[in-house]
Amino acid sequence: MEKSKKHSWSFDNIGGSTRVKINNGNDIAHLDELDPKMWTVLSCPSSGLEIDEKSLKYIDTDNDGKIRVNDIIATAKWVTTVLKNADMLLKGDNKIDIEQFNQEEEAGKKLYNSAKQILANLNKEGTTISLTDTADSAAIFAKTRYNGDGIITDITTNDLDEKAAIAAAITSVGGVADRSGENGVNAELIEKFYQALADYSAWQAASIEAPYGADTDKAIELYNALDSKVKDYFVRARLASFAPESTDKLDVQVALIESISADNLTGKTDDIASYPIARIASKPELPIDAAINPAWAGKFEALLAIIKPTEKVITEESWAAIGATFSAYNSWKAAKKGAEVEGLGIETITKLISDDKKQALLDLVAQDAALKEEADSIDMVDKFLHIYRDFYRLLRNFVTLNDFYDKSKKVNAVFQSGRLIIDQRECRLCMKVADMGKHNTMAAASGMFLVYCDCITQSKPGKLTIVAAVTVGEIGDLAVGKNAIYYDNNGVVWDAVITKIIDNPISVGQAFWSPYRRLATTIENLINKSAADKDAAMMKDMNAKINAAPTAAPAAADAKVPAQAFDIAKFAGIFAALGMAVGMIGTALTSIFKGIFALKWWQLLMVFVGIMLVISGPAMVMAWMKLRRRNIAPLLNANGWAVNAASKISIPFGETLTDIAKFPKMRLKDPYAKKGLPTWKKWVISLSALIVVLAGLWLGNLLAWAKFPSPLSCFNKVEVVETVESTETTEVAETVATDSIAVQ
């Protein structure tokens, strides 16, 4: 036990680091006294975790997308204050008896009153409230006149005129959604509505008599459409009057009509409309019975039908006079205000103004807004229940990593997103990848064998990228492109495919065989390369011969190729070299076998073990060192976490993160297995092979050390020579000895 300020903390060693233990509600209440350097995590994202994102957003007090130490402390202070017994937070329940709220604290009393009001609104008996009760705010406020949002609806008042005013306001100036889900109006919309009523009524009072009655608006529309074309006609006519020789150029060009005459003219309306409105005359006058451009004739005739001109021609002055008759009317139309309420009709508008329910509606809004604090406390109940359920779980993954290191496979950390089934393995350490760029930079430092997968499913749009750690077994068939199945924590099945692998040791056993795998891969690559090179060389030589064949001089039909003489000297050298090689190999094998058979059985075993250790030992030692340094922190950091302490994955713990398929021990027969030889034939073949090998060793004089010399004379000549040499040496020694005696 150690002390930090006033509160006593207990500690534990988890994942290679000393960590604080959160044992009770009192620990949660005193989190502000815990040194931040002792926290395992300093910040984490408020989304993408295996906790209700609504809970995370409630805890993220500054709404910046990150949950930091200060957010945790503020939430801990609030939630432990409003409860009578803070130990209840350790339950992680989604419901609570409202009697457990601490009514001695103001915040607790508000929660109690609000929770009681929710139960009353929902017509629920008892004192237990749950997340299900607070999930549907519309249901909570459906039957309440006032809900504190400053919006009034049809059910807010019983006065029929007020109801009519609310409905008219929603129809004309729009509405806003009330907490009950119904459409209503607030003070701003009420002010806008009654201002529009007044403006429209005043505008109607200042109305100008329409010069052409009900057809005035239509006449204005036609006049504006024709105005530029008629004025263009007058300009052309004045130019023709000024320069008569230019009349043909100013009139409709025959060439233009000819250019479109071969086409379907119904599709040439725009081209035709660009021609003058009428044939150009020498006077700037437009006869009302003149032939009008077909594209404009309909509008011109409709305008004449409304204005009913008294003259037979239209001059520039008379055309301008027609436009002037619209001037005052247009000015009045342009000054129109309150158009939003025009659809209600002038009679309804007049009645709404005379009833004048504006102040009554504003008073209703004020009464509703006065209950804002109480209504907001109802939302606060939902916040409390989310935090009450999920806060302790977050602490177990923030202050400590207890969930990650929990021995029960049913408990997962908030960053463990599901299970990957691949290569007869179930990988439990799977995480969503938020930023692949950061993972490319940091993931290798974790020291784990990682597979990255892209996942898709029909039930959800888009693609999900995950990373899974393989902590048990061999590499097997794991390779980029291999397919797998991913189950997220909600049970949704995703089709997964490996897109990237970060190669680190999986186990010491895998490292033991890694040198042999690398050697086999190297040999296979060399064989493939050699075969490819020889094939390429052969094809090159063949192509060269084929290409050179046509240019080669044809040989005479009766020409004979002289036979090459046998060079015995050359082959004698080759035979001698082969003999020396065989002899050296035989001598080496003899030495090896002599050494091996001179050892006892346990010495042979030690030699074999020593050779294996020399080959695999370094790889196993390196793997063991890397496996001891495996760390989850780099993966979390790549996902936006700020991990404050190393979180290692030991070899025993790693074995719990990946499960390998285990089949029962059974003697099963493969119906498609190749039929083998009978047992007696296998023994005969084995014994025959052993006899052949021993005979070969005997004939090769490789068993001479065991006093089984070869019967072949080629191996006995050496001994004869040695004997002769030994005899000669003995005779020389005896002669020397005799001479020595004679001298004496």
KOLPABA-424433 format. One record per residue (C-alpha): residue in three letters; x negated, z, y. Coordinates in steps of 0.25 Angstrom, whole numbers. Each point is the difference from the previous one (the first is absolute). Layout:
// KOLPABA-424433
ALA:X:Z:Y
...
This chain:
// KOLPABA-424433
MET:0:0:0
GLU:-5:-3:14
LYS:6:2:14
SER:2:-10:11
LYS:5:7:13
LYS:11:9:-4
HIS:5:-6:-13
SER:-6:1:-13
TRP:-2:-13:-8
SER:-2:-3:-15
PHE:-9:-11:-4
ASP:-2:-9:-12
ASN:-10:-10:-5
ILE:7:-13:-2
GLY:-7:-14:-2
GLY:-14:5:3
SER:4:7:14
THR:5:14:4
ARG:14:-1:5
VAL:10:9:6
LYS:12:4:-9
ILE:14:0:6
ASN:7:10:-8
ASN:12:5:8
GLY:8:-2:12
ASN:-9:10:8
ASP:-12:-10:-2
ILE:9:-11:6
ALA:3:8:12
HIS:-14:3:3
LEU:-6:-14:-2
ASP:-3:0:15
GLU:-11:11:-3
LEU:-7:-9:-11
ASP:-12:-6:5
PRO:2:-15:0
LYS:-14:-2:-6
MET:7:6:-13
TRP:11:-10:-1
THR:-2:-11:-10
VAL:7:-10:8
LEU:0:-1:15
SER:10:-12:2
CYS:9:-9:-9
PRO:9:-12:3
SER:15:4:3
SER:4:-12:-9
GLY:-3:-6:-14
LEU:-1:13:-7
GLU:9:5:-12
ILE:8:9:9
ASP:12:-3:8
GLU:-4:-7:12
LYS:11:7:8
SER:-7:13:-3
LEU:-14:-5:4
LYS:6:-5:13
TYR:6:14:3
ILE:-13:6:-3
ASP:-7:-10:9
THR:4:7:13
ASP:-7:-9:10
ASN:5:-13:-7
ASP:-14:-7:0
GLY:1:-4:-15
LYS:-10:10:-4
ILE:2:15:-6
ARG:-11:8:5
VAL:-4:15:-1
ASN:7:3:13
ASP:13:-6:-5
ILE:-1:8:-13
ILE:-2:13:8
ALA:12:-3:9
THR:9:-3:-12
ALA:-5:12:-7
LYS:3:10:11
TRP:14:-6:3
VAL:5:0:-15
THR:-6:14:-3
THR:7:5:12
VAL:14:-5:-3
LEU:0:6:-14
LYS:2:14:-4
ASN:-10:-1:-12
ALA:-11:-11:2
ASP:-3:1:-15
MET:13:-9:-2
LEU:-8:-12:5
LEU:-8:0:-13
LYS:13:-4:-8
GLY:0:-14:6
ASP:15:0:-1
ASN:10:-9:7
LYS:10:10:3
ILE:1:14:6
ASP:10:11:2
ILE:2:1:15
GLU:0:15:-1
GLN:-15:-2:-2
PHE:-2:-4:15
ASN:-7:10:8
GLN:11:3:11
GLU:-9:9:7
GLU:-8:-12:5
GLU:7:-9:10
ALA:-4:-12:-8
GLY:5:6:-13
LYS:14:4:6
LYS:2:-15:6
LEU:-3:-5:-14
TYR:10:10:-6
ASN:11:-4:9
SER:-3:-15:-1
ALA:0:1:-15
LYS:13:8:0
GLN:6:-11:9
ILE:-4:-11:-9
LEU:6:7:-12
ALA:13:2:8
ASN:0:-15:4
LEU:-2:-4:-14
ASN:11:10:-5
LYS:-10:6:-10
GLU:2:14:-5
GLY:-12:9:-2
THR:-12:3:8
THR:-10:-10:-7
ILE:-4:-13:7
SER:-8:-11:-6
LEU:-7:-13:5
THR:12:-8:-6
ASP:9:7:11
THR:-9:-3:11
ALA:-3:-14:-4
ASP:12:-7:6
SER:1:5:14
ALA:13:-9:2
ALA:7:8:-10
ILE:-4:13:7
PHE:5:-5:13
ALA:12:-9:-4
LYS:11:10:3
THR:-7:7:12
ARG:5:-3:15
TYR:-14:4:6
ASN:-13:-2:-7
GLY:-10:2:11
ASP:-4:-15:2
GLY:7:-2:13
ILE:8:-11:-6
ILE:15:0:-1
THR:9:-7:-10
ASP:15:-2:-3
ILE:1:13:-7
THR:-6:8:12
THR:13:0:8
ASN:15:0:-3
ASP:4:-6:13
LEU:5:-14:-3
ASP:-4:-6:14
GLU:-14:6:-2
LYS:-1:-6:-14
ALA:5:-14:6
ALA:-11:1:11
ILE:-11:3:-11
ALA:5:-12:-9
ALA:0:-9:13
ALA:-14:5:4
ILE:-6:-3:-14
THR:7:-14:0
SER:-5:-4:13
VAL:-14:7:3
GLY:-3:3:-14
GLY:-2:13:-8
VAL:-11:9:-6
ALA:0:7:-14
ASP:5:14:0
ARG:-6:10:-10
SER:12:-1:-8
GLY:-3:-15:-2
GLU:12:-4:9
ASN:-2:-9:12
GLY:2:7:13
VAL:-4:1:15
ASN:-10:9:8
ALA:0:3:15
GLU:-8:-12:3
LEU:10:-10:-6
ILE:12:7:6
GLU:-6:-1:14
LYS:-3:-15:-3
PHE:14:-3:-5
TYR:7:6:12
GLN:-10:-7:10
ALA:3:-13:-7
LEU:15:3:1
ALA:-1:2:15
ASP:-9:-12:2
TYR:9:-9:-7
SER:13:5:7
ALA:-7:-2:14
TRP:-4:-14:-4
GLN:13:-4:-4
ALA:6:6:13
ALA:-9:-9:8
SER:4:-13:-8
ILE:0:-14:6
GLU:11:-10:-2
ALA:-5:-10:-10
PRO:0:-14:7
TYR:5:-7:-13
GLY:8:12:-6
ALA:-3:2:-15
ASP:-8:-13:-1
THR:-10:5:11
ASP:-11:5:-10
LYS:1:-13:-8
ALA:-1:-8:13
ILE:-12:8:4
GLU:-7:-2:-14
LEU:3:-16:1
TYR:-4:-1:14
ASN:-14:7:-3
ALA:-2:-9:-12
LEU:2:-12:8
ASP:-6:4:13
SER:-14:-5:-2
LYS:4:-14:-6
VAL:10:-3:11
LYS:-11:4:11
ASP:-10:-9:-8
TYR:11:-11:1
PHE:1:1:15
VAL:-16:0:2
ARG:-1:-13:-8
ALA:12:-6:8
ARG:-7:3:13
LEU:-13:-6:-5
ALA:7:-12:-5
SER:6:-1:14
PHE:-13:1:7
ALA:-7:-10:-10
PRO:10:-9:-7
GLU:-10:-7:-8
SER:-3:13:-7
THR:15:2:-5
ASP:-3:-6:-14
LYS:-12:10:-1
LEU:9:12:4
ASP:12:-4:-9
VAL:1:1:-15
GLN:-12:-7:-6
VAL:5:-10:-10
ALA:-13:1:-8
LEU:2:15:-2
ILE:14:-4:-6
GLU:-6:-11:-9
SER:-11:10:-5
ILE:11:9:-6
SER:11:-10:-3
ALA:-5:-2:-15
ASP:1:15:-3
ASN:13:8:-2
LEU:3:3:14
THR:8:13:-4
GLY:-14:6:-1
LYS:-5:-5:13
THR:9:9:9
ASP:-12:6:8
ASP:-6:-14:2
ILE:13:-5:6
ALA:2:12:8
SER:-13:-2:7
TYR:5:-14:6
PRO:7:1:14
ILE:15:5:0
ALA:5:-13:5
ARG:-5:-14:4
ILE:-7:0:13
ALA:7:-6:12
SER:-5:-3:13
LYS:8:11:7
PRO:-2:15:-4
GLU:14:1:-5
LEU:5:3:-14
PRO:14:-6:-2
ILE:9:9:-9
ASP:4:-11:-8
ALA:-14:-5:-2
ALA:-6:-2:-14
ILE:-7:13:-3
ASN:-12:2:-9
PRO:6:3:-14
ALA:-8:13:-1
TRP:6:5:12
ALA:14:-6:1
GLY:7:11:-7
LYS:-4:11:9
PHE:2:-9:13
GLU:14:-3:-4
ALA:3:14:-3
LEU:-5:5:13
LEU:8:-11:7
ALA:12:5:-7
ILE:-1:14:5
ILE:-4:-3:15
LYS:9:-12:1
PRO:-8:-7:12
THR:9:-8:10
GLU:-11:-10:3
LYS:-3:-12:-9
VAL:-15:2:2
ILE:-9:13:0
THR:-11:0:10
GLU:-11:10:2
GLU:8:7:10
SER:12:1:-8
TRP:-8:5:-13
ALA:-6:11:9
ALA:13:4:5
ILE:5:2:-14
GLY:-11:9:-3
ALA:3:8:13
THR:14:3:-5
PHE:-7:8:-11
SER:-10:8:9
ALA:9:12:3
TYR:5:1:-14
ASN:-14:-1:-6
SER:-5:11:9
TRP:12:9:-4
LYS:-3:-3:-15
ALA:-15:3:2
ALA:3:13:6
LYS:8:5:-12
LYS:-4:14:-5
GLY:5:8:-12
ALA:1:-12:-9
GLU:-2:10:-12
VAL:14:5:1
GLU:7:-14:3
GLY:4:-2:-14
LEU:9:13:1
GLY:9:-8:10
ILE:4:4:14
GLU:12:8:-4
THR:-8:9:-9
ILE:-11:1:10
THR:10:4:11
LYS:6:11:-9
LEU:-13:5:-4
ILE:-4:2:14
SER:13:6:4
ASP:-1:10:-12
ASP:-14:3:4
LYS:-5:8:-12
LYS:-14:-1:4
GLN:-3:15:3
ALA:8:4:-12
LEU:-9:-8:-9
LEU:-13:5:7
ASP:5:14:-2
LEU:2:-2:-15
VAL:-14:-6:0
ALA:-5:13:7
GLN:7:9:-10
ASP:-6:-8:-11
ALA:-14:0:5
ALA:1:15:3
LEU:-1:2:-15
LYS:-13:-8:-2
GLU:-8:12:-4
GLU:9:5:-10
ALA:2:-14:-6
ASP:-15:-3:0
SER:-2:13:-8
ILE:9:-7:-10
ASP:-11:-10:-1
MET:-10:11:-1
VAL:7:5:-12
ASP:-4:-14:-7
LYS:-14:2:5
PHE:-1:14:-5
LEU:5:-4:-14
HIS:-10:-12:-1
ILE:-12:9:4
TYR:6:11:-9
ARG:-1:-9:-12
ASP:-13:-7:3
PHE:-9:8:8
TYR:-6:9:-11
ARG:-3:-13:-8
LEU:-7:-6:12
LEU:-8:13:2
ARG:-5:-1:-15
ASN:-5:-14:4
PHE:-5:3:14
VAL:-6:14:1
THR:-4:-2:-15
LEU:1:-10:-10
ASN:6:8:-11
ASP:10:-10:-4
PHE:-11:-10:-3
TYR:-7:10:-8
ASP:12:6:-7
LYS:-2:0:-15
SER:15:-5:-2
LYS:1:-15:-1
LYS:14:2:6
VAL:-6:4:13
ASN:-5:-11:9
ALA:-7:0:13
VAL:7:-6:12
PHE:-9:-12:0
GLN:2:-3:-15
SER:10:-11:1
GLY:2:-3:-15
ARG:-5:-5:-14
LEU:-8:-13:-4
ILE:1:-4:-14
ILE:-11:-9:-4
ASP:-10:-3:-12
GLN:7:11:-8
ARG:-2:10:11
GLU:9:8:10
CYS:-7:2:13
ARG:6:12:7
LEU:-9:0:13
CYS:7:-12:7
MET:1:-1:15
LYS:6:-10:10
VAL:-10:-8:8
ALA:3:1:15
ASP:-12:-7:5
MET:-8:-9:-10
GLY:-11:-2:10
LYS:-3:15:1
HIS:0:1:-16
ASN:-10:-12:0
THR:-9:9:8
MET:2:14:-6
ALA:6:-1:-14
ALA:-13:-2:-7
ALA:-5:14:5
SER:10:6:-9
GLY:-8:-2:-12
MET:12:-4:-8
PHE:3:-13:-8
LEU:11:-6:9
VAL:10:-11:-3
TYR:8:-6:12
CYS:13:-6:-3
ASP:10:-8:7
CYS:14:3:-4
ILE:14:-7:1
THR:14:4:-4
GLN:13:-7:1
SER:7:12:5
LYS:-8:1:12
PRO:-6:-10:10
GLY:-14:-2:3
LYS:-13:4:-7
LEU:-6:13:-3
THR:-15:2:-2
ILE:-5:12:-8
VAL:-13:6:-5
ALA:-1:7:-13
ALA:-11:8:-6
VAL:-5:-2:-14
THR:-6:13:-5
VAL:0:-1:-15
GLY:-4:-10:-11
GLU:-8:-13:1
ILE:1:-12:10
GLY:7:-8:-11
ASP:7:-12:5
LEU:1:5:14
ALA:-3:-12:9
VAL:6:-7:13
GLY:12:-8:-4
LYS:5:10:-11
ASN:15:3:1
ALA:6:14:-1
ILE:12:8:2
TYR:1:10:12
TYR:11:11:0
ASP:2:7:14
ASN:5:14:1
ASN:14:-5:2
GLY:0:-7:-14
VAL:-1:-14:6
VAL:-7:-10:-9
TRP:-10:-9:7
ASP:-8:-11:-6
ALA:-15:2:4
VAL:-12:-9:-1
ILE:-15:5:2
THR:-6:-6:13
LYS:-12:8:1
ILE:-9:9:-8
ILE:-10:11:5
ASP:-9:2:-12
ASN:-5:14:-2
PRO:-2:8:-13
ILE:13:4:-7
SER:-7:9:-10
VAL:-13:4:-7
GLY:4:-7:-12
GLN:3:-13:7
ALA:-14:2:7
PHE:-6:2:-14
TRP:4:-14:-5
SER:-2:-7:14
PRO:-15:-4:-2
TYR:4:-7:-13
ARG:12:-7:7
ARG:-9:-5:11
LEU:-10:-5:-11
ALA:10:-7:-7
THR:6:-6:13
THR:-14:-4:4
ILE:-3:-7:-14
GLU:13:-7:0
ASN:-2:-5:14
LEU:-14:-5:-4
ILE:5:-7:-12
ASN:11:-6:8
LYS:-10:-4:10
SER:-9:-6:-10
ALA:11:-8:-7
ALA:5:-5:13
ASP:-14:-4:4
LYS:-3:-7:-13
ASP:14:-7:1
ALA:-3:-5:14
ALA:-14:-5:-4
MET:6:-7:-12
MET:10:-7:8
LYS:-10:-3:11
ASP:-9:-7:-10
MET:12:-7:-7
ASN:5:-5:13
ALA:-14:-5:4
LYS:-2:-8:-13
ILE:14:-6:1
ASN:-3:-4:15
ALA:-14:-6:-4
ALA:5:-7:-13
PRO:5:-13:7
THR:-14:-2:7
ALA:-8:2:-13
ALA:-6:-12:-6
PRO:7:-4:-13
ALA:-9:3:-12
ALA:-2:-12:-9
ALA:9:0:-12
ASP:-11:-1:-10
ALA:-10:10:7
LYS:-4:12:-8
VAL:-3:13:6
PRO:-14:5:-6
ALA:1:13:-8
GLN:-8:12:7
ALA:-12:5:-8
PHE:1:14:-6
ASP:-9:9:8
ILE:-5:10:-10
ALA:-8:8:10
LYS:11:2:10
PHE:9:6:-11
ALA:-11:8:-6
GLY:-1:7:14
ILE:15:2:0
PHE:0:6:-14
ALA:-12:9:4
ALA:7:5:12
LEU:13:3:-8
GLY:-8:7:-10
MET:-7:9:10
ALA:14:3:6
VAL:6:4:-13
GLY:-12:8:-3
MET:1:8:13
ILE:15:2:-1
GLY:-2:5:-15
THR:-11:9:4
ALA:8:6:12
LEU:12:2:-9
THR:-8:6:-11
SER:-6:10:10
ILE:14:3:5
PHE:6:2:-14
LYS:-12:9:-4
GLY:3:9:12
ILE:15:1:-2
PHE:-1:3:-15
ALA:-11:10:3
LEU:10:8:8
LYS:10:10:-6
TRP:15:-2:2
TRP:2:9:11
GLN:-12:-6:7
LEU:6:-14:-1
LEU:13:6:6
MET:-8:5:12
VAL:-7:-13:2
PHE:13:-7:0
VAL:6:10:10
GLY:-13:-1:8
ILE:1:-15:1
MET:15:1:4
LEU:-3:10:11
VAL:-11:-9:5
ILE:9:-11:2
SER:13:7:4
GLY:-5:13:6
PRO:-3:-5:14
ALA:14:-6:1
MET:6:13:-5
VAL:-7:9:9
MET:3:-9:12
ALA:15:-1:-4
TRP:1:15:-2
MET:-6:2:14
LYS:10:-9:6
LEU:12:5:-7
ARG:-4:14:5
ARG:1:-5:14
ARG:13:-7:-1
ASN:8:3:13
ILE:15:-3:4
ALA:-4:2:15
PRO:-5:-14:3
LEU:13:-6:-6
LEU:9:9:9
ASN:-9:-3:12
ALA:2:-15:-2
ASN:15:3:0
GLY:0:7:14
TRP:-3:15:-5
ALA:-10:9:7
VAL:-5:7:-12
ASN:-8:12:3
ALA:-6:4:-13
ALA:-6:-7:-12
SER:11:-1:-11
LYS:-8:-4:-13
ILE:5:-5:-13
SER:-7:7:-11
ILE:-2:-7:-14
PRO:11:10:-6
PHE:9:-2:11
GLY:-2:-15:0
GLU:5:0:-14
THR:14:5:4
LEU:1:-11:10
THR:0:-12:-10
ASP:7:1:-14
ILE:-4:-10:-11
ALA:10:-4:-11
LYS:-2:8:-12
PHE:6:-6:-13
PRO:2:9:-13
LYS:-10:-1:-11
MET:7:-9:-10
ARG:-5:-10:-11
LEU:7:-13:5
LYS:-2:-13:-7
ASP:0:-13:9
PRO:8:-11:-7
TYR:-8:-10:7
ALA:-14:5:-3
LYS:-9:-9:-8
LYS:0:4:-14
GLY:-14:5:-5
LEU:-8:0:-13
PRO:3:10:-11
THR:-9:13:1
TRP:-8:-4:-13
LYS:-4:-13:7
LYS:-4:7:12
TRP:-9:9:-8
VAL:-6:-12:-7
ILE:-3:-7:12
SER:-6:12:7
LEU:-9:3:-12
SER:-4:-14:-1
ALA:-3:-1:15
LEU:-8:13:-1
ILE:-8:-5:-12
VAL:-3:-13:7
VAL:-5:8:12
LEU:-9:9:-9
ALA:-5:-12:-7
GLY:-3:-7:13
LEU:-8:12:5
TRP:-7:2:-14
LEU:-4:-15:0
GLY:-4:1:14
ASN:-9:12:-3
LEU:7:9:9
LEU:2:10:-11
ALA:-15:2:-3
TRP:0:13:7
ALA:9:5:-10
LYS:-9:-5:-11
PHE:8:-12:-3
PRO:-10:-12:4
SER:5:-14:0
PRO:-2:-8:-13
LEU:-4:-12:9
SER:-15:-3:-1
CYS:-1:-3:15
PHE:2:14:3
ASN:-10:5:-11
LYS:-12:-9:5
VAL:-2:10:11
GLU:-2:11:-10
VAL:-10:-8:-8
VAL:-8:-3:11
GLU:0:14:4
THR:-4:4:-14
VAL:-12:-10:0
GLU:-4:5:14
SER:1:14:-5
THR:-8:-3:-13
GLU:-11:-7:8
THR:-1:12:10
THR:-2:9:-12
GLU:-11:-8:-6
VAL:-7:-1:13
ALA:1:15:1
GLU:-6:2:-14
THR:-11:-9:3
VAL:-3:7:13
ALA:0:13:-8
THR:-10:-5:-11
ASP:-9:-5:10
SER:0:13:7
ILE:-4:7:-13
ALA:-11:-10:-3
VAL:-6:3:14
GLN:0:14:-2
